[in-house]
Amino acid sequence: MILYFKKRFWKFLISLFLSVSLAFLLFNYNAYLIESFNASVRIFIKTGGWSVREFDQSGLPVSNSPRIGTFISPFYVVHYGLIYSEGLGVEGLHWRSDPSIQYWNVHPEEDEDTVRIEKFKSTAEWLVDNVEYYNGHAHLMYHFDWPYKNYPNSMLKAPWWSGLTDGYAIILLLRAHSYFGDDKYLSYAEKLYRSVLSDTDQGGSLSQLNGCPWIEEYVDPRVNSSDMSFVLNGMVYATYGVEAFERYTDPALPVVASDLYECIDNNIAVFNNNGWSYYDAIGNSANIKYHGVNYAILKDMLRRGVIGSEIAFALSESWGVTLKNSGFYYILLGPKSIAYYHFTLSFFTVLAVLFFFILWLVRLKR
């Protein structure tokens, strides 16, 4: 009898060890794919469709969110416009490839150059047609509410704008100007450049983080700048736009961009979350996608020499390690959201299925 129970106990332990190991390997190294699939499931439950993002005939992205439904995000118009224009020009900082693109989800179809050029132009035209003004400053406004944990009232109320979108749009407009030759693109790039470098209390996107200039990604004009979110990737992408404009209009060393990079370098430790990264400076941990983006842009800035502190180099190493083990660290340190709990539930569901399946196989061999 004792021998019988010992055998059952060892079969139980072997089954548990194998199932945990297999589930860990599956979720740790395929975390991003699993999280993307889970997002599609949530969208299907909410809307009946599977796609996180679709494209109309002109290449404009239409996003689907289980939180707010179907909408066009100005940021993704810029994002995909840059993808469409990739490789069409070779000179100038504004044609430099985005090193973080691999970490963004939903890539468009690969089209022939003639089709990509048309889509490139349609996105640039959309930016020009959709620029609005607040206190005289140009913005690509967001006309939907956006839930945001730890932001004042946990919500951005429409209309609001994004220093990330306005700043990064500069690069797409510069590409359109150099490729199509229409001066209106340069004119709107200059308007956005001046906007992102104007104070938030004046209708712009510039605030202060620990005493140095910081471009805000999320600007609700009803909120004090000191209470805003200070998003890392938003600041970096906007700074790329500022630097590109200064290089494009004056080949001399950028004046404002260098101060912005210095601010990033001085504050990079703010975004360290025990080896994972924070999405912002108000306590929101990065999800898997944004941790990859944070790692890629940090490595890019270090490689280019625009930042170079010891802590920045150290974080690039630790963020690289956690990114390679993103499933484990996401469960350990990720933001506690519906996506997080869905991912965790998926892990334990697969673990249970594997455990009982392996236990069944082991018992068959008795």
Rosetta blueprint (number, residue, H / E / L):
1 M L
2 I H
3 L H
4 Y H
5 F H
6 K H
7 K H
8 R H
9 F H
10 W H
11 K H
12 F H
13 L H
14 I H
15 S H
16 L H
17 F H
18 L H
19 S H
20 V H
21 S H
22 L H
23 A H
24 F H
25 L H
26 L H
27 F H
28 N H
29 Y H
30 N L
31 A H
32 Y H
33 L H
34 I H
35 E H
36 S H
37 F H
38 N H
39 A H
40 S H
41 V H
42 R H
43 I H
44 F H
45 I H
46 K H
47 T H
48 G L
49 G L
50 W L
51 S L
52 V L
53 R E
54 E E
55 F E
56 D L
57 Q L
58 S L
59 G L
60 L L
61 P E
62 V E
63 S E
64 N E
65 S E
66 P L
67 R L
68 I L
69 G E
70 T E
71 F E
72 I L
73 S L
74 P H
75 F H
76 Y H
77 V H
78 V H
79 H H
80 Y H
81 G H
82 L H
83 I H
84 Y H
85 S H
86 E L
87 G L
88 L L
89 G L
90 V L
91 E L
92 G L
93 L H
94 H H
95 W H
96 R L
97 S L
98 D L
99 P L
100 S L
101 I H
102 Q H
103 Y H
104 W L
105 N L
106 V L
107 H L
108 P L
109 E L
110 E L
111 D L
112 E L
113 D H
114 T H
115 V H
116 R H
117 I H
118 E H
119 K H
120 F H
121 K H
122 S H
123 T H
124 A H
125 E H
126 W H
127 L H
128 V H
129 D H
130 N H
131 V E
132 E E
133 Y E
134 Y E
135 N L
136 G L
137 H E
138 A E
139 H E
140 L E
141 M L
142 Y E
143 H L
144 F L
145 D L
146 W E
147 P E
148 Y L
149 K L
150 N L
151 Y L
152 P H
153 N H
154 S H
155 M E
156 L E
157 K L
158 A L
159 P L
160 W E
161 W E
162 S L
163 G H
164 L H
165 T H
166 D H
167 G H
168 Y H
169 A H
170 I H
171 I H
172 L H
173 L H
174 L H
175 R H
176 A H
177 H H
178 S H
179 Y H
180 F H
181 G L
182 D L
183 D H
184 K H
185 Y H
186 L H
187 S H
188 Y H
189 A H
190 E H
191 K H
192 L H
193 Y H
194 R H
195 S H
196 V H
197 L L
198 S L
199 D E
200 T H
201 D H
202 Q H
203 G L
204 G L
205 S L
206 L E
207 S E
208 Q E
209 L E
210 N L
211 G L
212 C E
213 P E
214 W E
215 I E
216 E L
217 E L
218 Y L
219 V E
220 D L
221 P L
222 R L
223 V L
224 N L
225 S H
226 S H
227 D H
228 M L
229 S L
230 F L
231 V L
232 L H
233 N H
234 G H
235 M H
236 V H
237 Y H
238 A H
239 T H
240 Y H
241 G H
242 V H
243 E H
244 A H
245 F H
246 E H
247 R H
248 Y H
249 T H
250 D L
251 P L
252 A L
253 L L
254 P L
255 V L
256 V H
257 A H
258 S H
259 D H
260 L H
261 Y H
262 E H
263 C H
264 I H
265 D H
266 N H
267 N H
268 I H
269 A H
270 V H
271 F H
272 N E
273 N E
274 N L
275 G L
276 W E
277 S E
278 Y E
279 Y L
280 D L
281 A L
282 I L
283 G L
284 N L
285 S E
286 A L
287 N L
288 I H
289 K H
290 Y H
291 H H
292 G H
293 V H
294 N H
295 Y H
296 A H
297 I H
298 L H
299 K H
300 D H
301 M H
302 L H
303 R H
304 R H
305 G L
306 V L
307 I L
308 G L
309 S L
310 E H
311 I H
312 A H
313 F H
314 A H
315 L H
316 S H
317 E H
318 S H
319 W H
320 G H
321 V H
322 T H
323 L H
324 K H
325 N L
326 S H
327 G H
328 F H
329 Y H
330 Y H
331 I H
332 L H
333 L H
334 G L
335 P L
336 K L
337 S L
338 I H
339 A H
340 Y H
341 Y H
342 H H
343 F H
344 T H
345 L H
346 S H
347 F H
348 F H
349 T H
350 V H
351 L H
352 A H
353 V H
354 L H
355 F H
356 F H
357 F H
358 I H
359 L H
360 W H
361 L H
362 V H
363 R H
364 L H
365 K L
366 R L
